[in-house]
Amino acid sequence: MTPPTPAIVTQNAVSPLPRWALLLLCIAYVVPGFVGRDPWKSADVTAFGYMLELAQGRTPWLAPLVGGMAPETEGLLPYWLGAWAIQLAPSWLSAEMAVRLPFAVLLALTLIATWYGVYYLARSPGAQPVAFAFGGEANPPDYARAIADGALLALIACLGLAQLSHEVTSYLVQLSCTALLFFAVAAMPHRATAPAIALAVGMLGLTLAGAPAVAALLGVGSIVLVVMAPGSSTDRRLPWALVLTAVTLVAALVAWKLDLWRWRIVGTGAGSGGKEWQSLARLLLWFGWPAWPLALWTLWRWRKQIVSRQGHRHLLLPLWFSAVSIAATLTTQPADRALLLGLPALAALAAFALPTLRRSVGALIDWFTLLFFTVSALAIWVIWIAMQTGFPAKPAANVAKLAPGFVPQFSLLALVVALAATAGWCSLVWWRASRDRAPIWKSLVLPAGGAALGWVLLMTLWLPLLDYARSYGPQVRAVQAVLGPQPGCVQTVGLNRAQVAALQYHGKLALERAGLQDECDWLVADKESWPASERMVNAALWERRAVVPRPTDKNDHLLVFRRAGSAR
């Protein structure tokens, strides 16, 4: 017997979110963070360093190096994308902006794939709302569109998506490819060509981006779901199961041929007194907020459908994708990057809570979101005013203490964009509070709008401060001041990938690893790695000229040495 659906939705409740409003929200979320900022510490600048080396022909395409060090992740596709973008970009476009263009497209593709994936899941027979005795229930296309709108709003609202989705790293490529896989499996009962293309691109892209195990797990689970949960009255289980099996095997073979398989399971730090578990708990709590509480509500309200013999794909598919991501979060590092891959599926689960939410729960979400994002936006504005004018005095003093040496900058364009975003937020709040809105996606409008507002304000008003705090630019400029205008080659000792990439990009320095070049007059070392091993460098031959800290990190210092007896 098929269990009754918990979704009771009228036609009036599935009126679509205006397309212009949804498009404007996506643009406001995608564009800031890709425009006008420096590469940030440390994954962002590290990936950019490999892309720049490849584009300029200083390292092999199949074995890229930065400062003699190979990438930490085996997937080379993200570095190739950035390098190709630099090579194809016009001369007037900077290298850091060129590499961001394909990654901005990947983020937009993630949003699109999530929307269409949830749309097709909501068209599944088991996802449909209760049919009324005298009609008036939501028709399937409008209902699916409203659920998909809610999923996209839930994804944008996730707090953990903002920064990581705007970095030019392999993790954004993995996120986009995971969303393509999600769409492919969701759309299989309804379409043929688009799911097949998305399946091949997503599976191979995820593998080449350094996550072959995740690709294999998602592929195997999807095969089982296709067989057990057809998703429509048209039985295409066997053909799609064969296609999924073939693509999964090809991706696994590619990973084996390119030597991408690695054992990455790590412990949770039993000797740390439980601090690692506490850190994971905090990450799980805030990273997917507010999608995860709604996802749990979905699992509760739709629990009979989950365990039924019919195998409801609209629940099992996002549940499997979320479970794989959470398992990777608990067993691999970095944990937040692994959890990032589960956000589209988590947003899908959150969307299916919307038809079952009580009015009191929706009101609670609205009030909490309104207070949280309004207070956050007000704090951003107050601190920006304090940076520009010195009043209020306490926030200005706190900025000076946390970012010593920072000189505030004023941008009229940034101010105009921030004012427009704030006005949009006020209009959105007025729209939501003016009357009792019927659409089921209404409870996620304020969370998504508030997340977009906060991100826009940070990337406009606070961008100079964030660049100063999170990039290596200030530290590298201080190193340059010590080295002088034409230092020649510079030896390095103990620098990590991000530091080397930053010195090469910001400082335009010709770096050589210690022990490989004995003719350099200058040496730069990380404070933690000095004194170096005598096999690498003879410390007696070098005179320390400066200790250069990164202004916002007391534990990050570079030592600058001059060869003893060299020309002054």
C-alpha positions as CSV (number, residue, x, y, z in Angstrom):
1,M,0.0,0.0,0.0
2,T,1.3,3.4,-0.9
3,P,1.6,5.7,2.2
4,P,-0.3,9.0,1.9
5,T,1.8,12.0,1.0
6,P,2.2,14.7,3.7
7,A,2.2,17.5,1.2
8,I,-1.1,19.4,1.1
9,V,-0.7,22.2,-1.4
10,T,-3.3,24.4,-3.2
11,Q,-2.8,25.9,-6.6
12,N,-2.6,29.3,-5.0
13,A,0.4,28.2,-3.0
14,V,2.6,27.4,-6.0
15,S,2.6,30.7,-7.7
16,P,6.1,31.1,-9.2
17,L,8.8,33.3,-7.8
18,P,9.2,36.1,-10.5
19,R,12.0,35.0,-12.8
20,W,13.6,38.5,-12.8
21,A,13.8,38.4,-9.0
22,L,15.4,35.0,-9.0
23,L,17.9,35.9,-11.7
24,L,18.8,39.1,-9.9
25,L,19.3,37.2,-6.7
26,C,21.6,34.7,-8.4
27,I,23.6,37.5,-10.1
28,A,24.0,39.3,-6.8
29,Y,25.3,36.1,-5.2
30,V,27.6,34.9,-8.0
31,V,29.4,38.0,-9.2
32,P,30.7,39.5,-5.9
33,G,33.7,37.6,-4.7
34,F,34.9,36.9,-8.3
35,V,35.5,40.6,-9.1
36,G,38.0,43.0,-7.7
37,R,39.8,41.0,-5.0
38,D,43.2,39.5,-4.5
39,P,43.8,35.7,-4.3
40,W,43.2,34.8,-0.6
41,K,45.1,32.6,1.7
42,S,45.7,29.8,1.3
43,A,43.9,27.4,-1.1
44,D,42.8,30.2,-3.4
45,V,46.3,31.6,-4.0
46,T,47.8,28.2,-4.1
47,A,45.6,27.0,-6.9
48,F,46.1,30.3,-8.7
49,G,49.9,29.8,-8.5
50,Y,49.7,26.5,-10.3
51,M,47.5,27.9,-13.0
52,L,49.9,30.8,-13.6
53,E,52.9,28.5,-13.8
54,L,51.0,26.3,-16.3
55,A,49.9,29.2,-18.4
56,Q,53.4,30.7,-18.6
57,G,54.9,27.4,-19.6
58,R,57.2,27.0,-16.5
59,T,55.9,23.6,-15.4
60,P,54.6,20.4,-17.1
61,W,50.9,20.1,-17.7
62,L,50.7,16.6,-16.3
63,A,53.0,17.2,-13.3
64,P,52.7,20.9,-12.3
65,L,55.0,22.3,-9.6
66,V,55.1,25.5,-7.6
67,G,58.4,26.0,-5.8
68,G,59.3,22.4,-6.6
69,M,56.1,21.2,-4.8
70,A,53.4,19.1,-6.4
71,P,49.7,20.0,-5.7
72,E,48.1,18.5,-2.6
73,T,45.2,17.2,-4.6
74,E,45.8,14.9,-7.6
75,G,43.0,16.3,-9.8
76,L,44.5,18.5,-12.5
77,L,41.4,19.7,-14.2
78,P,40.9,22.8,-12.1
79,Y,44.5,24.0,-12.9
80,W,44.0,23.3,-16.6
81,L,40.8,25.4,-16.6
82,G,42.5,28.3,-15.0
83,A,45.6,28.1,-17.2
84,W,43.5,27.9,-20.4
85,A,41.5,30.9,-19.2
86,I,44.8,32.9,-18.8
87,Q,46.1,31.9,-22.2
88,L,42.8,32.7,-24.0
89,A,42.1,36.0,-22.1
90,P,42.7,39.3,-23.9
91,S,45.8,41.2,-22.9
92,W,43.8,43.9,-21.0
93,L,42.3,41.3,-18.6
94,S,44.4,40.5,-15.5
95,A,45.4,36.9,-14.9
96,E,43.5,36.6,-11.6
97,M,40.3,37.9,-13.2
98,A,40.8,35.6,-16.2
99,V,41.0,32.5,-14.0
100,R,37.8,33.5,-12.2
101,L,35.6,33.6,-15.3
102,P,35.3,29.8,-15.8
103,F,34.8,29.3,-12.0
104,A,32.0,31.9,-12.0
105,V,30.4,29.9,-14.8
106,L,30.8,26.7,-12.6
107,L,29.0,28.3,-9.7
108,A,26.2,29.5,-12.0
109,L,26.1,26.0,-13.4
110,T,25.7,24.6,-9.9
111,L,22.7,26.8,-9.2
112,I,21.1,25.9,-12.5
113,A,21.7,22.1,-12.1
114,T,20.3,22.2,-8.6
115,W,17.1,24.0,-9.7
116,Y,16.5,21.6,-12.6
117,G,17.4,18.5,-10.6
118,V,14.9,19.4,-7.9
119,Y,12.3,20.3,-10.5
120,Y,12.4,16.8,-12.0
121,L,12.4,15.2,-8.6
122,A,9.3,17.1,-7.7
123,R,7.7,15.7,-10.9
124,S,8.0,12.2,-9.5
125,P,4.7,10.5,-8.7
126,G,5.6,10.0,-5.0
127,A,6.4,13.7,-4.6
128,Q,3.0,14.9,-5.6
129,P,0.7,16.6,-3.1
130,V,-2.6,15.2,-1.9
131,A,-5.4,15.3,-4.5
132,F,-8.5,17.1,-3.2
133,A,-11.9,15.7,-3.5
134,F,-13.3,18.6,-5.4
135,G,-10.1,19.8,-7.2
136,G,-7.9,22.8,-6.5
137,E,-4.7,21.0,-5.6
138,A,-1.5,22.2,-7.2
139,N,-0.9,20.9,-10.7
140,P,2.4,19.0,-11.2
141,P,4.4,21.5,-13.3
142,D,3.6,24.5,-11.0
143,Y,4.2,22.5,-7.9
144,A,7.6,21.3,-9.2
145,R,8.6,24.8,-10.2
146,A,7.7,26.1,-6.7
147,I,9.7,23.3,-5.0
148,A,12.7,24.0,-7.3
149,D,12.5,27.7,-6.4
150,G,12.6,26.8,-2.8
151,A,15.6,24.5,-3.3
152,L,17.6,27.2,-5.0
153,L,16.8,29.7,-2.3
154,A,17.8,27.1,0.3
155,L,21.2,26.6,-1.5
156,I,21.9,30.3,-1.6
157,A,21.0,30.7,2.0
158,C,23.6,28.0,3.2
159,L,26.2,29.9,5.1
160,G,29.0,27.6,4.1
161,L,28.6,28.1,0.4
162,A,29.6,31.8,0.1
163,Q,33.4,31.8,0.4
164,L,34.3,28.3,-0.8
165,S,32.1,28.7,-3.9
166,H,34.0,31.8,-4.9
167,E,37.5,30.4,-4.8
168,V,39.3,29.1,-7.9
169,T,40.0,25.7,-6.4
170,S,39.3,22.0,-7.2
171,Y,36.4,22.1,-4.7
172,L,34.3,24.4,-6.8
173,V,34.8,22.1,-9.7
174,Q,33.8,19.1,-7.6
175,L,30.7,21.0,-6.4
176,S,29.6,21.8,-9.9
177,C,30.2,18.2,-11.1
178,T,28.3,16.8,-8.1
179,A,25.4,19.1,-9.0
180,L,25.5,17.9,-12.6
181,L,25.4,14.2,-11.4
182,F,22.5,15.1,-9.1
183,F,20.6,16.6,-12.0
184,A,21.4,13.7,-14.4
185,V,20.0,11.1,-12.1
186,A,17.0,13.2,-11.2
187,A,16.1,13.9,-14.8
188,M,16.6,10.4,-16.2
189,P,12.9,9.4,-16.1
190,H,11.9,12.6,-18.0
191,R,14.7,13.4,-20.4
192,A,17.4,11.6,-22.4
193,T,20.1,13.8,-24.0
194,A,20.7,16.4,-21.2
195,P,21.0,13.8,-18.4
196,A,23.4,11.7,-20.5
197,I,25.6,14.7,-21.1
198,A,25.5,15.9,-17.5
199,L,26.2,12.3,-16.3
200,A,29.4,12.0,-18.4
201,V,30.6,15.5,-17.7
202,G,29.8,15.3,-14.0
203,M,31.3,11.8,-13.4
204,L,34.5,12.4,-15.4
205,G,34.9,16.0,-14.1
206,L,34.5,14.9,-10.5
207,T,37.1,12.2,-11.1
208,L,39.6,14.6,-12.8
209,A,39.1,17.2,-10.1
210,G,40.5,14.8,-7.5
211,A,37.4,13.1,-6.0
212,P,37.3,9.6,-7.8
213,A,36.0,7.8,-4.6
214,V,33.1,10.3,-4.2
215,A,32.3,9.9,-7.9
216,A,32.3,6.1,-7.6
217,L,30.1,6.1,-4.5
218,L,27.6,8.5,-6.0
219,G,27.6,6.4,-9.2
220,V,27.0,3.1,-7.4
221,G,24.3,4.5,-5.2
222,S,22.6,6.1,-8.3
223,I,22.6,2.7,-10.0
224,V,20.8,1.2,-7.1
225,L,18.3,4.1,-7.0
226,V,17.5,3.9,-10.7
227,V,16.7,0.2,-10.3
228,M,14.7,0.5,-7.1
229,A,13.1,3.9,-7.7
230,P,12.1,4.4,-11.3
231,G,10.7,7.9,-10.7
232,S,8.0,7.8,-13.4
233,S,5.5,5.5,-15.0
234,T,7.8,5.1,-17.9
235,D,10.1,2.2,-17.0
236,R,13.6,3.2,-18.2
237,R,15.4,1.5,-15.4
238,L,17.5,-1.1,-17.3
239,P,18.9,1.3,-20.0
240,W,19.8,4.0,-17.5
241,A,21.3,1.5,-15.1
242,L,23.5,0.2,-17.9
243,V,24.5,3.8,-18.8
244,L,25.3,4.6,-15.2
245,T,27.3,1.5,-14.8
246,A,29.3,2.1,-17.9
247,V,30.1,5.8,-17.0
248,T,31.0,4.8,-13.5
249,L,33.4,2.1,-14.7
250,V,35.0,4.5,-17.2
251,A,35.5,7.1,-14.6
252,A,37.1,4.5,-12.3
253,L,39.4,3.4,-15.1
254,V,40.4,6.9,-15.8
255,A,41.3,7.5,-12.2
256,W,43.3,4.3,-12.2
257,K,45.2,5.1,-15.4
258,L,46.0,8.6,-14.0
259,D,46.9,7.3,-10.6
260,L,44.2,9.3,-8.8
261,W,43.2,6.7,-6.3
262,R,44.4,7.6,-2.8
263,W,43.6,6.5,0.7
264,R,42.5,9.7,2.4
265,I,40.6,8.3,5.5
266,V,41.9,10.1,8.6
267,G,41.1,9.8,12.3
268,T,39.3,12.3,14.3
269,G,42.1,13.0,16.7
270,A,41.4,10.8,19.7
271,G,44.4,12.3,21.5
272,S,42.9,15.8,21.2
273,G,40.4,15.3,24.1
274,G,37.4,15.4,21.8
275,K,38.2,18.8,20.3
276,E,38.1,17.4,16.8
277,W,34.6,16.1,17.3
278,Q,33.5,19.4,18.7
279,S,35.0,21.2,15.7
280,L,33.1,18.8,13.3
281,A,29.9,19.4,15.3
282,R,30.2,23.2,14.9
283,L,31.0,22.8,11.2
284,L,27.9,20.6,10.7
285,L,25.8,23.1,12.7
286,W,26.6,26.3,10.8
287,F,27.8,25.2,7.4
288,G,24.5,24.0,6.1
289,W,22.3,26.5,8.0
290,P,19.3,26.9,7.5
291,A,19.0,23.9,5.1
292,W,19.8,21.2,7.5
293,P,16.9,21.8,10.0
294,L,14.5,21.8,7.1
295,A,16.1,18.6,5.7
296,L,15.6,16.9,9.1
297,W,12.0,18.0,9.1
298,T,11.6,16.5,5.6
299,L,13.0,13.2,6.8
300,W,10.5,13.2,9.6
301,R,7.4,14.2,7.7
302,W,8.2,12.0,4.7
303,R,9.5,9.0,6.8
304,K,6.8,6.6,5.6
305,Q,7.6,7.3,2.0
306,I,11.4,6.8,2.6
307,V,10.9,3.3,4.0
308,S,8.1,2.3,1.6
309,R,8.6,-0.4,-1.1
310,Q,7.9,2.1,-3.9
311,G,11.3,3.8,-3.4
312,H,10.6,7.5,-3.7
313,R,13.4,8.9,-5.7
314,H,12.7,12.5,-4.6
315,L,13.8,11.6,-1.1
316,L,16.3,8.8,-1.6
317,L,18.5,10.5,-4.2
318,P,19.2,13.7,-2.2
319,L,19.5,11.6,1.0
320,W,22.2,9.4,-0.6
321,F,24.2,12.4,-2.0
322,S,24.0,14.1,1.4
323,A,25.1,10.9,3.2
324,V,28.1,10.5,1.0
325,S,29.1,14.1,1.6
326,I,28.7,13.9,5.4
327,A,30.6,10.6,5.5
328,A,33.5,12.3,3.6
329,T,33.3,15.2,6.0
330,L,33.7,12.9,9.0
331,T,36.6,10.8,7.5
332,T,38.6,13.1,5.3
333,Q,40.4,16.5,5.3
334,P,39.6,19.3,4.7
335,A,36.2,18.6,6.3
336,D,34.5,21.8,5.1
337,R,35.4,21.2,1.5
338,A,33.9,17.7,1.7
339,L,30.7,19.0,3.2
340,L,30.4,21.6,0.4
341,L,29.6,18.8,-2.1
342,G,26.5,17.9,-0.2
343,L,24.8,21.3,-0.2
344,P,22.8,20.9,-3.4
345,A,21.3,17.7,-2.1
346,L,20.7,19.2,1.3
347,A,18.9,22.1,-0.3
348,A,16.8,19.6,-2.2
349,L,15.7,17.9,1.0
350,A,15.0,21.2,2.6
351,A,12.7,22.2,-0.3
352,F,10.5,19.2,0.3
353,A,9.9,20.4,3.8
354,L,8.1,23.5,2.5
355,P,4.8,21.8,1.6
356,T,4.6,20.4,5.2
357,L,5.7,23.4,7.2
358,R,3.3,24.8,9.8
359,R,2.6,28.5,9.8
360,S,4.2,28.9,13.2
361,V,7.4,27.3,12.0
362,G,7.5,29.6,8.9
363,A,7.0,32.6,11.1
364,L,9.9,31.5,13.4
365,I,12.2,31.2,10.4
366,D,11.2,34.6,9.2
367,W,11.7,36.4,12.5
368,F,15.0,34.7,13.2
369,T,16.3,35.4,9.7
370,L,15.1,39.0,9.8
371,L,16.9,39.7,13.1
372,F,20.1,37.8,12.3
373,F,20.7,39.4,8.9
374,T,19.5,42.9,9.8
375,V,21.8,43.0,12.8
376,S,24.7,41.6,10.7
377,A,24.1,44.1,7.9
378,L,23.9,47.0,10.5
379,A,27.2,45.8,12.0
380,I,28.9,45.8,8.6
381,W,27.7,49.3,7.9
382,V,28.7,50.7,11.3
383,I,32.2,49.2,11.1
384,W,32.6,50.6,7.5
385,I,31.5,54.1,8.7
386,A,33.9,53.8,11.6
387,M,36.8,52.9,9.2
388,Q,36.0,55.8,7.0
389,T,35.3,58.5,9.7
390,G,36.8,57.2,12.9
391,F,33.3,57.3,14.5
392,P,32.2,55.3,16.4
393,A,35.6,55.2,18.0
394,K,35.5,51.7,19.4
395,P,34.9,49.8,16.1
396,A,37.6,51.9,14.5
397,A,40.0,51.1,17.3
398,N,39.2,47.4,17.0
399,V,39.9,47.4,13.2
400,A,43.2,49.2,13.8
401,K,44.1,46.6,16.5
402,L,43.2,43.6,14.4
403,A,44.6,44.9,11.1
404,P,47.6,47.1,12.0
405,G,48.8,49.2,9.1
406,F,45.5,49.1,7.2
407,V,44.6,52.3,5.4
408,P,40.8,52.5,4.7
409,Q,39.9,53.1,1.0
410,F,36.7,54.7,-0.3
411,S,35.0,53.4,-3.5
412,L,31.9,55.2,-4.9
413,L,31.0,52.1,-6.9
414,A,31.2,49.8,-3.9
415,L,29.1,52.3,-1.9
416,V,26.4,52.4,-4.6
417,V,26.2,48.6,-4.9
418,A,26.0,48.3,-1.1
419,L,23.2,50.8,-0.9
420,A,21.3,49.1,-3.7
421,A,21.7,45.7,-1.9
422,T,20.5,47.2,1.4
423,A,17.5,48.9,-0.3
424,G,16.7,45.5,-1.9
425,W,16.8,43.8,1.5
426,C,14.4,46.5,3.0
427,S,12.0,46.0,0.1
428,L,12.2,42.2,0.6
429,V,11.4,42.5,4.3
430,W,8.5,44.9,3.5
431,W,7.1,42.4,0.9
432,R,7.3,39.5,3.3
433,A,5.8,41.4,6.3
434,S,3.1,43.3,4.4
435,R,0.6,40.4,4.2
436,D,0.3,36.6,4.7
437,R,1.9,35.3,1.5
438,A,0.6,32.1,0.0
439,P,3.6,30.6,-2.0
440,I,5.3,27.7,-0.3
441,W,8.8,29.1,-1.0
442,K,8.1,32.3,1.0
443,S,9.8,30.9,4.1
444,L,13.2,30.8,2.3
445,V,13.0,34.2,0.7
446,L,14.5,36.1,3.7
447,P,17.2,33.5,4.4
448,A,18.4,33.6,0.8
449,G,18.1,37.4,0.5
450,G,19.9,37.9,3.8
451,A,22.8,35.6,2.8
452,A,23.1,37.5,-0.5
453,L,23.0,40.8,1.3
454,G,25.7,39.9,3.7
455,W,27.9,38.6,0.9
456,V,27.4,41.7,-1.2
457,L,28.2,44.0,1.7
458,L,31.3,42.1,2.6
459,M,32.5,42.1,-1.0
460,T,32.0,45.8,-1.4
461,L,32.3,47.8,1.8
462,W,34.7,45.4,3.5
463,L,36.7,44.2,0.5
464,P,39.8,46.4,1.1
465,L,39.9,45.2,4.7
466,L,39.4,41.6,3.7
467,D,42.1,41.8,1.0
468,Y,44.5,43.2,3.6
469,A,43.6,40.5,6.1
470,R,43.3,37.4,3.9
471,S,45.8,38.0,1.1
472,Y,49.6,37.8,1.2
473,G,49.8,41.1,-0.7
474,P,50.8,43.4,2.3
475,Q,53.5,40.9,3.5
476,V,54.9,40.4,0.0
477,R,55.1,44.2,-0.5
478,A,57.1,44.5,2.7
479,V,59.5,41.8,1.6
480,Q,59.9,43.6,-1.7
481,A,60.8,46.8,0.2
482,V,63.7,44.9,1.8
483,L,64.9,43.2,-1.3
484,G,64.9,46.4,-3.4
485,P,64.0,46.9,-7.0
486,Q,66.2,44.3,-8.7
487,P,67.0,41.5,-6.2
488,G,67.8,38.9,-8.9
489,C,67.1,35.3,-7.9
490,V,65.9,34.6,-4.4
491,Q,66.4,31.3,-2.6
492,T,63.6,29.9,-0.4
493,V,63.6,27.7,2.7
494,G,60.6,26.1,4.3
495,L,57.9,28.1,2.4
496,N,54.6,26.4,1.7
497,R,52.8,26.4,-1.6
498,A,50.7,29.5,-0.8
499,Q,53.7,31.6,0.2
500,V,55.7,30.6,-2.9
501,A,52.7,31.4,-5.2
502,A,52.2,34.7,-3.4
503,L,55.8,35.8,-3.7
504,Q,55.9,34.8,-7.4
505,Y,52.6,36.6,-8.2
506,H,52.6,39.7,-6.0
507,G,56.3,40.2,-5.9
508,K,57.2,39.0,-9.4
509,L,60.3,37.3,-7.8
510,A,62.4,34.6,-9.4
511,L,62.5,32.0,-6.7
512,E,64.9,29.1,-6.4
513,R,64.7,26.3,-3.7
514,A,67.7,26.3,-1.4
515,G,70.4,23.9,-2.5
516,L,69.5,24.2,-6.2
517,Q,71.1,27.6,-6.8
518,D,74.2,29.0,-5.0
519,E,74.5,32.3,-6.8
520,C,71.5,34.1,-5.2
521,D,72.2,37.1,-3.0
522,W,68.9,36.9,-1.1
523,L,67.1,34.2,0.8
524,V,63.5,34.1,2.2
525,A,62.6,31.6,4.9
526,D,59.6,30.8,7.0
527,K,60.4,31.6,10.6
528,E,59.2,28.2,11.8
529,S,61.7,26.4,9.5
530,W,64.8,28.4,10.4
531,P,67.6,27.5,11.0
532,A,67.5,25.2,8.1
533,S,69.3,21.9,7.7
534,E,73.0,22.3,6.7
535,R,72.4,20.1,3.7
536,M,70.0,22.8,2.4
537,V,71.8,26.0,3.3
538,N,74.8,27.1,5.4
539,A,73.3,29.6,7.9
540,A,76.7,31.1,8.6
541,L,76.8,32.5,5.0
542,W,73.6,34.6,5.5
543,E,72.9,37.8,7.4
544,R,69.3,38.4,8.5
545,R,68.0,41.7,7.2
546,A,64.3,41.7,8.3
547,V,61.5,39.8,10.0
548,V,58.4,40.5,8.0
549,P,55.1,39.5,9.6
550,R,51.7,39.1,7.9
551,P,49.9,42.0,9.5
552,T,46.8,40.0,10.7
553,D,48.6,36.8,11.8
554,K,51.1,36.8,14.6
555,N,52.3,33.3,13.8
556,D,53.1,34.0,10.1
557,H,56.6,35.5,9.7
558,L,59.0,35.6,6.8
559,L,62.8,36.0,7.4
560,V,64.8,37.9,4.8
561,F,68.5,37.2,4.5
562,R,71.3,38.7,2.5
563,R,74.4,36.7,1.5
564,A,77.3,37.8,3.7
565,G,79.9,39.9,1.8
566,S,77.6,40.5,-1.2
567,A,77.4,43.9,-2.8
568,R,75.3,46.5,-0.8
